[in-house]
């Protein structure tokens, strides 16, 4: 519980939705509509932003009318994208109360409050019923969770028989000292990275069948380096995920990129299935 409190405090701060909407109006005009496309430059809290969410859609292949679970839903960018673009219902669960409040405000702003339910809670004790969801996904959440098998068991419990889970995880690469702070942790005290082999073993132990397990590091590294160089050269722009966590995100993103460039982190995308 102490670690969960530290994680929530790391991410949480007041006025997130208000900052996001004010920045959007400043950039696009006071009368410009608030849409999932307009928000997409700043509400997909993943190192690769909306590009990563679009790849997630391709891997998850949601069908209209299905129920999806977003584990670690942040301020709701991917949930809004899925609901708007794929015609699904999404339940998002996040540990950070301020993220949940911001997600609900932004869901209302884009007219999707009836398609998205946000619940504040832990990924280790998901506040959802057994066998409830057709598909689930989680992007760069498990780095904050030590009990990874517990995380996967909860996702397994929430899925219907035959349901699938897509994961975008940062895993541990080569040995060496990680540079902190990074977007998910100020220090190693709240950072828990498994190796790709450990991730595989944990998924199998939770009962999943592994359908796809790809190391995407080499393919994504050039864009990571370009983003790091841009941040070092130009700093933060008017719109971006720094509106969620503040100016400190610049240093965090630079450090995260340098860790991957040094081979200390590996990016893994996986599609796993609950048998049935």
SEVEXTOR-628266 format. One record per residue (C-alpha): residue number from 0; x, y, z. Coordinates in nm, 2 decimals, padded with zeros to 4 digits, always signed. Layout:
# residues N
<site nr="NUM" east="X" north="Y" up="Z"/>
...
This chain:
# residues 276
<site nr="0" east="+00.00" north="+00.00" up="+00.00"/>
<site nr="1" east="+00.29" north="+00.24" up="+00.08"/>
<site nr="2" east="+00.43" north="+00.19" up="-00.27"/>
<site nr="3" east="+00.09" north="+00.25" up="-00.43"/>
<site nr="4" east="+00.05" north="+00.57" up="-00.24"/>
<site nr="5" east="+00.40" north="+00.68" up="-00.36"/>
<site nr="6" east="+00.31" north="+00.60" up="-00.72"/>
<site nr="7" east="-00.02" north="+00.79" up="-00.70"/>
<site nr="8" east="+00.16" north="+01.09" up="-00.55"/>
<site nr="9" east="+00.42" north="+01.07" up="-00.83"/>
<site nr="10" east="+00.16" north="+01.11" up="-01.10"/>
<site nr="11" east="-00.11" north="+01.31" up="-00.92"/>
<site nr="12" east="-00.15" north="+01.69" up="-00.92"/>
<site nr="13" east="-00.45" north="+01.92" up="-00.93"/>
<site nr="14" east="-00.61" north="+02.10" up="-01.23"/>
<site nr="15" east="-00.50" north="+01.86" up="-01.50"/>
<site nr="16" east="-00.82" north="+01.88" up="-01.72"/>
<site nr="17" east="-00.83" north="+02.26" up="-01.67"/>
<site nr="18" east="-00.47" north="+02.29" up="-01.79"/>
<site nr="19" east="-00.53" north="+02.06" up="-02.09"/>
<site nr="20" east="-00.85" north="+02.24" up="-02.20"/>
<site nr="21" east="-00.69" north="+02.59" up="-02.16"/>
<site nr="22" east="-00.38" north="+02.49" up="-02.36"/>
<site nr="23" east="-00.60" north="+02.34" up="-02.63"/>
<site nr="24" east="-00.81" north="+02.66" up="-02.66"/>
<site nr="25" east="-00.49" north="+02.87" up="-02.66"/>
<site nr="26" east="-00.35" north="+02.67" up="-02.95"/>
<site nr="27" east="-00.67" north="+02.61" up="-03.15"/>
<site nr="28" east="-00.89" north="+02.90" up="-03.07"/>
<site nr="29" east="-01.15" north="+02.96" up="-02.79"/>
<site nr="30" east="-01.44" north="+02.83" up="-03.01"/>
<site nr="31" east="-01.25" north="+02.52" up="-03.16"/>
<site nr="32" east="-01.43" north="+02.20" up="-03.08"/>
<site nr="33" east="-01.28" north="+01.96" up="-02.82"/>
<site nr="34" east="-01.25" north="+01.63" up="-02.99"/>
<site nr="35" east="-01.05" north="+01.31" up="-02.94"/>
<site nr="36" east="-00.84" north="+01.40" up="-03.24"/>
<site nr="37" east="-00.76" north="+01.75" up="-03.10"/>
<site nr="38" east="-00.68" north="+01.60" up="-02.76"/>
<site nr="39" east="-00.46" north="+01.32" up="-02.90"/>
<site nr="40" east="-00.14" north="+01.54" up="-02.91"/>
<site nr="41" east="-00.15" north="+01.55" up="-02.53"/>
<site nr="42" east="-00.37" north="+01.29" up="-02.36"/>
<site nr="43" east="-00.19" north="+00.96" up="-02.47"/>
<site nr="44" east="+00.05" north="+00.92" up="-02.18"/>
<site nr="45" east="+00.29" north="+00.69" up="-02.35"/>
<site nr="46" east="+00.64" north="+00.77" up="-02.47"/>
<site nr="47" east="+00.52" north="+00.74" up="-02.83"/>
<site nr="48" east="+00.18" north="+00.90" up="-02.78"/>
<site nr="49" east="-00.10" north="+00.85" up="-03.02"/>
<site nr="50" east="+00.12" north="+00.64" up="-03.25"/>
<site nr="51" east="+00.14" north="+00.37" up="-02.98"/>
<site nr="52" east="-00.24" north="+00.38" up="-02.93"/>
<site nr="53" east="-00.30" north="+00.33" up="-03.30"/>
<site nr="54" east="-00.07" north="+00.03" up="-03.30"/>
<site nr="55" east="-00.26" north="-00.10" up="-03.00"/>
<site nr="56" east="-00.58" north="-00.08" up="-03.20"/>
<site nr="57" east="-00.43" north="-00.28" up="-03.48"/>
<site nr="58" east="-00.31" north="-00.55" up="-03.24"/>
<site nr="59" east="-00.62" north="-00.57" up="-03.02"/>
<site nr="60" east="-00.88" north="-00.55" up="-03.31"/>
<site nr="61" east="-01.18" north="-00.44" up="-03.10"/>
<site nr="62" east="-01.52" north="-00.50" up="-03.26"/>
<site nr="63" east="-01.82" north="-00.26" up="-03.23"/>
<site nr="64" east="-02.03" north="-00.32" up="-02.92"/>
<site nr="65" east="-01.76" north="-00.49" up="-02.72"/>
<site nr="66" east="-01.66" north="-00.41" up="-02.37"/>
<site nr="67" east="-01.30" north="-00.32" up="-02.32"/>
<site nr="68" east="-01.09" north="-00.28" up="-02.00"/>
<site nr="69" east="-00.81" north="-00.02" up="-01.98"/>
<site nr="70" east="-00.58" north="-00.11" up="-01.69"/>
<site nr="71" east="-00.40" north="+00.21" up="-01.59"/>
<site nr="72" east="-00.61" north="+00.44" up="-01.79"/>
<site nr="73" east="-00.44" north="+00.77" up="-01.70"/>
<site nr="74" east="-00.64" north="+01.07" up="-01.81"/>
<site nr="75" east="-00.83" north="+00.86" up="-02.06"/>
<site nr="76" east="-00.67" north="+00.93" up="-02.40"/>
<site nr="77" east="-00.67" north="+00.57" up="-02.53"/>
<site nr="78" east="-01.01" north="+00.50" up="-02.38"/>
<site nr="79" east="-01.16" north="+00.80" up="-02.56"/>
<site nr="80" east="-00.98" north="+00.69" up="-02.88"/>
<site nr="81" east="-01.12" north="+00.34" up="-02.86"/>
<site nr="82" east="-01.47" north="+00.45" up="-02.78"/>
<site nr="83" east="-01.48" north="+00.71" up="-03.06"/>
<site nr="84" east="-01.30" north="+00.52" up="-03.33"/>
<site nr="85" east="-01.41" north="+00.16" up="-03.26"/>
<site nr="86" east="-01.76" north="+00.19" up="-03.13"/>
<site nr="87" east="-01.69" north="+00.01" up="-02.80"/>
<site nr="88" east="-01.76" north="+00.07" up="-02.44"/>
<site nr="89" east="-01.45" north="+00.12" up="-02.22"/>
<site nr="90" east="-01.40" north="+00.08" up="-01.84"/>
<site nr="91" east="-01.08" north="+00.25" up="-01.73"/>
<site nr="92" east="-00.92" north="+00.18" up="-01.39"/>
<site nr="93" east="-00.64" north="+00.40" up="-01.25"/>
<site nr="94" east="-00.47" north="+00.43" up="-00.92"/>
<site nr="95" east="-00.44" north="+00.81" up="-00.92"/>
<site nr="96" east="-00.75" north="+01.00" up="-00.82"/>
<site nr="97" east="-00.64" north="+01.32" up="-01.00"/>
<site nr="98" east="-00.61" north="+01.12" up="-01.33"/>
<site nr="99" east="-00.96" north="+00.97" up="-01.28"/>
<site nr="100" east="-01.11" north="+01.32" up="-01.22"/>
<site nr="101" east="-00.94" north="+01.46" up="-01.53"/>
<site nr="102" east="-01.05" north="+01.16" up="-01.74"/>
<site nr="103" east="-01.41" north="+01.21" up="-01.64"/>
<site nr="104" east="-01.40" north="+01.58" up="-01.72"/>
<site nr="105" east="-01.24" north="+01.52" up="-02.06"/>
<site nr="106" east="-01.49" north="+01.24" up="-02.14"/>
<site nr="107" east="-01.77" north="+01.48" up="-02.08"/>
<site nr="108" east="-01.60" north="+01.75" up="-02.29"/>
<site nr="109" east="-01.59" north="+01.52" up="-02.60"/>
<site nr="110" east="-01.94" north="+01.38" up="-02.54"/>
<site nr="111" east="-01.83" north="+01.03" up="-02.45"/>
<site nr="112" east="-01.93" north="+01.00" up="-02.08"/>
<site nr="113" east="-02.19" north="+00.75" up="-02.17"/>
<site nr="114" east="-01.94" north="+00.52" up="-02.34"/>
<site nr="115" east="-01.66" north="+00.53" up="-02.08"/>
<site nr="116" east="-01.67" north="+00.44" up="-01.72"/>
<site nr="117" east="-01.37" north="+00.55" up="-01.50"/>
<site nr="118" east="-01.30" north="+00.37" up="-01.17"/>
<site nr="119" east="-01.03" north="+00.46" up="-00.92"/>
<site nr="120" east="-00.85" north="+00.16" up="-00.80"/>
<site nr="121" east="-00.55" north="-00.07" up="-00.80"/>
<site nr="122" east="-00.46" north="-00.30" up="-01.09"/>
<site nr="123" east="-00.39" north="-00.57" up="-00.82"/>
<site nr="124" east="-00.75" north="-00.56" up="-00.70"/>
<site nr="125" east="-00.95" north="-00.44" up="-01.01"/>
<site nr="126" east="-01.29" north="-00.30" up="-00.91"/>
<site nr="127" east="-01.47" north="-00.51" up="-01.18"/>
<site nr="128" east="-01.66" north="-00.83" up="-01.19"/>
<site nr="129" east="-01.52" north="-01.17" up="-01.31"/>
<site nr="130" east="-01.55" north="-01.26" up="-01.68"/>
<site nr="131" east="-01.68" north="-00.91" up="-01.78"/>
<site nr="132" east="-01.47" north="-00.79" up="-02.07"/>
<site nr="133" east="-01.42" north="-00.90" up="-02.43"/>
<site nr="134" east="-01.07" north="-00.74" up="-02.45"/>
<site nr="135" east="-00.83" north="-00.55" up="-02.23"/>
<site nr="136" east="-00.51" north="-00.35" up="-02.27"/>
<site nr="137" east="-00.25" north="-00.18" up="-02.06"/>
<site nr="138" east="+00.02" north="+00.06" up="-02.17"/>
<site nr="139" east="+00.34" north="+00.11" up="-01.97"/>
<site nr="140" east="+00.18" north="+00.05" up="-01.64"/>
<site nr="141" east="+00.34" north="-00.26" up="-01.50"/>
<site nr="142" east="+00.68" north="-00.09" up="-01.44"/>
<site nr="143" east="+00.52" north="+00.05" up="-01.12"/>
<site nr="144" east="+00.40" north="-00.30" up="-01.00"/>
<site nr="145" east="+00.62" north="-00.54" up="-00.81"/>
<site nr="146" east="+00.36" north="-00.82" up="-00.81"/>
<site nr="147" east="+00.35" north="-00.88" up="-01.18"/>
<site nr="148" east="+00.18" north="-01.22" up="-01.16"/>
<site nr="149" east="-00.09" north="-01.06" up="-00.94"/>
<site nr="150" east="-00.14" north="-00.80" up="-01.21"/>
<site nr="151" east="-00.18" north="-01.06" up="-01.48"/>
<site nr="152" east="-00.40" north="-01.28" up="-01.27"/>
<site nr="153" east="-00.64" north="-00.98" up="-01.22"/>
<site nr="154" east="-00.65" north="-00.91" up="-01.59"/>
<site nr="155" east="-00.72" north="-01.28" up="-01.65"/>
<site nr="156" east="-01.00" north="-01.28" up="-01.40"/>
<site nr="157" east="-01.17" north="-00.98" up="-01.56"/>
<site nr="158" east="-01.17" north="-01.12" up="-01.91"/>
<site nr="159" east="-01.44" north="-01.35" up="-02.06"/>
<site nr="160" east="-01.33" north="-01.69" up="-02.18"/>
<site nr="161" east="-01.15" north="-01.64" up="-02.50"/>
<site nr="162" east="-01.09" north="-01.28" up="-02.42"/>
<site nr="163" east="-00.75" north="-01.12" up="-02.51"/>
<site nr="164" east="-00.52" north="-00.88" up="-02.34"/>
<site nr="165" east="-00.27" north="-00.65" up="-02.52"/>
<site nr="166" east="+00.03" north="-00.52" up="-02.34"/>
<site nr="167" east="+00.28" north="-00.25" up="-02.41"/>
<site nr="168" east="+00.55" north="-00.30" up="-02.15"/>
<site nr="169" east="+00.89" north="-00.16" up="-02.08"/>
<site nr="170" east="+01.12" north="-00.45" up="-01.97"/>
<site nr="171" east="+01.47" north="-00.47" up="-01.83"/>
<site nr="172" east="+01.74" north="-00.50" up="-02.08"/>
<site nr="173" east="+02.11" north="-00.53" up="-02.01"/>
<site nr="174" east="+02.26" north="-00.49" up="-01.67"/>
<site nr="175" east="+02.36" north="-00.14" up="-01.56"/>
<site nr="176" east="+02.25" north="+00.16" up="-01.35"/>
<site nr="177" east="+01.92" north="+00.31" up="-01.46"/>
<site nr="178" east="+01.91" north="+00.69" up="-01.49"/>
<site nr="179" east="+01.64" north="+00.85" up="-01.28"/>
<site nr="180" east="+01.40" north="+01.02" up="-01.27"/>
<site nr="181" east="+01.19" north="+00.86" up="-01.55"/>
<site nr="182" east="+00.83" north="+00.92" up="-01.64"/>
<site nr="183" east="+00.70" north="+00.64" up="-01.41"/>
<site nr="184" east="+00.93" north="+00.68" up="-01.12"/>
<site nr="185" east="+01.15" north="+00.94" up="-00.94"/>
<site nr="186" east="+01.38" north="+00.67" up="-00.80"/>
<site nr="187" east="+01.43" north="+00.29" up="-00.81"/>
<site nr="188" east="+01.20" north="+00.26" up="-00.51"/>
<site nr="189" east="+00.89" north="+00.26" up="-00.73"/>
<site nr="190" east="+01.03" north="+00.11" up="-01.04"/>
<site nr="191" east="+01.00" north="-00.27" up="-01.10"/>
<site nr="192" east="+01.13" north="-00.39" up="-01.44"/>
<site nr="193" east="+01.10" north="-00.75" up="-01.54"/>
<site nr="194" east="+01.31" north="-00.90" up="-01.82"/>
<site nr="195" east="+01.13" north="-01.02" up="-02.13"/>
<site nr="196" east="+01.18" north="-01.38" up="-02.02"/>
<site nr="197" east="+01.03" north="-01.31" up="-01.68"/>
<site nr="198" east="+00.73" north="-01.13" up="-01.85"/>
<site nr="199" east="+00.67" north="-01.45" up="-02.06"/>
<site nr="200" east="+00.69" north="-01.67" up="-01.75"/>
<site nr="201" east="+00.46" north="-01.45" up="-01.55"/>
<site nr="202" east="+00.19" north="-01.44" up="-01.82"/>
<site nr="203" east="+00.20" north="-01.82" up="-01.86"/>
<site nr="204" east="+00.18" north="-01.86" up="-01.48"/>
<site nr="205" east="-00.13" north="-01.64" up="-01.47"/>
<site nr="206" east="-00.30" north="-01.88" up="-01.72"/>
<site nr="207" east="-00.27" north="-01.69" up="-02.05"/>
<site nr="208" east="-00.18" north="-01.83" up="-02.39"/>
<site nr="209" east="+00.08" north="-01.62" up="-02.56"/>
<site nr="210" east="-00.03" north="-01.53" up="-02.92"/>
<site nr="211" east="+00.21" north="-01.25" up="-03.00"/>
<site nr="212" east="+00.53" north="-01.15" up="-02.82"/>
<site nr="213" east="+00.74" north="-00.89" up="-03.00"/>
<site nr="214" east="+01.05" north="-00.70" up="-02.89"/>
<site nr="215" east="+00.99" north="-00.37" up="-03.07"/>
<site nr="216" east="+01.30" north="-00.19" up="-02.93"/>
<site nr="217" east="+01.50" north="-00.17" up="-03.25"/>
<site nr="218" east="+01.20" north="-00.05" up="-03.45"/>
<site nr="219" east="+01.10" north="+00.23" up="-03.21"/>
<site nr="220" east="+01.45" north="+00.34" up="-03.10"/>
<site nr="221" east="+01.51" north="+00.58" up="-03.39"/>
<site nr="222" east="+01.20" north="+00.78" up="-03.30"/>
<site nr="223" east="+01.29" north="+00.77" up="-02.93"/>
<site nr="224" east="+01.63" north="+00.92" up="-03.01"/>
<site nr="225" east="+01.48" north="+01.19" up="-03.23"/>
<site nr="226" east="+01.24" north="+01.29" up="-02.96"/>
<site nr="227" east="+01.52" north="+01.30" up="-02.70"/>
<site nr="228" east="+01.72" north="+01.52" up="-02.94"/>
<site nr="229" east="+01.42" north="+01.75" up="-02.99"/>
<site nr="230" east="+01.36" north="+01.78" up="-02.62"/>
<site nr="231" east="+01.73" north="+01.87" up="-02.56"/>
<site nr="232" east="+01.73" north="+02.12" up="-02.84"/>
<site nr="233" east="+01.39" north="+02.28" up="-02.82"/>
<site nr="234" east="+01.24" north="+02.19" up="-02.49"/>
<site nr="235" east="+00.87" north="+02.14" up="-02.43"/>
<site nr="236" east="+00.61" north="+02.27" up="-02.68"/>
<site nr="237" east="+00.27" north="+02.43" up="-02.60"/>
<site nr="238" east="+00.09" north="+02.10" up="-02.62"/>
<site nr="239" east="+00.21" north="+01.77" up="-02.49"/>
<site nr="240" east="+00.19" north="+01.52" up="-02.20"/>
<site nr="241" east="+00.39" north="+01.76" up="-01.98"/>
<site nr="242" east="+00.05" north="+01.93" up="-01.93"/>
<site nr="243" east="-00.03" north="+01.62" up="-01.72"/>
<site nr="244" east="+00.28" north="+01.61" up="-01.50"/>
<site nr="245" east="+00.46" north="+01.94" up="-01.55"/>
<site nr="246" east="+00.79" north="+02.07" up="-01.67"/>
<site nr="247" east="+00.98" north="+01.78" up="-01.49"/>
<site nr="248" east="+00.86" north="+01.55" up="-01.77"/>
<site nr="249" east="+01.13" north="+01.69" up="-02.00"/>
<site nr="250" east="+01.41" north="+01.55" up="-01.79"/>
<site nr="251" east="+01.22" north="+01.23" up="-01.73"/>
<site nr="252" east="+01.17" north="+01.16" up="-02.10"/>
<site nr="253" east="+01.53" north="+01.24" up="-02.18"/>
<site nr="254" east="+01.65" north="+01.00" up="-01.91"/>
<site nr="255" east="+01.41" north="+00.73" up="-02.03"/>
<site nr="256" east="+01.54" north="+00.76" up="-02.39"/>
<site nr="257" east="+01.90" north="+00.75" up="-02.27"/>
<site nr="258" east="+01.83" north="+00.43" up="-02.08"/>
<site nr="259" east="+01.69" north="+00.27" up="-02.39"/>
<site nr="260" east="+01.98" north="+00.39" up="-02.60"/>
<site nr="261" east="+02.21" north="+00.22" up="-02.35"/>
<site nr="262" east="+02.03" north="-00.10" up="-02.39"/>
<site nr="263" east="+01.90" north="-00.09" up="-02.03"/>
<site nr="264" east="+01.53" north="-00.10" up="-02.14"/>
<site nr="265" east="+01.35" north="-00.31" up="-02.39"/>
<site nr="266" east="+01.00" north="-00.24" up="-02.53"/>
<site nr="267" east="+00.77" north="-00.54" up="-02.56"/>
<site nr="268" east="+00.43" north="-00.57" up="-02.72"/>
<site nr="269" east="+00.23" north="-00.88" up="-02.65"/>
<site nr="270" east="-00.11" north="-01.03" up="-02.73"/>
<site nr="271" east="-00.23" north="-01.30" up="-02.49"/>
<site nr="272" east="-00.55" north="-01.49" up="-02.46"/>
<site nr="273" east="-00.76" north="-01.64" up="-02.18"/>
<site nr="274" east="-00.83" north="-01.99" up="-02.30"/>
<site nr="275" east="-01.19" north="-02.09" up="-02.36"/>
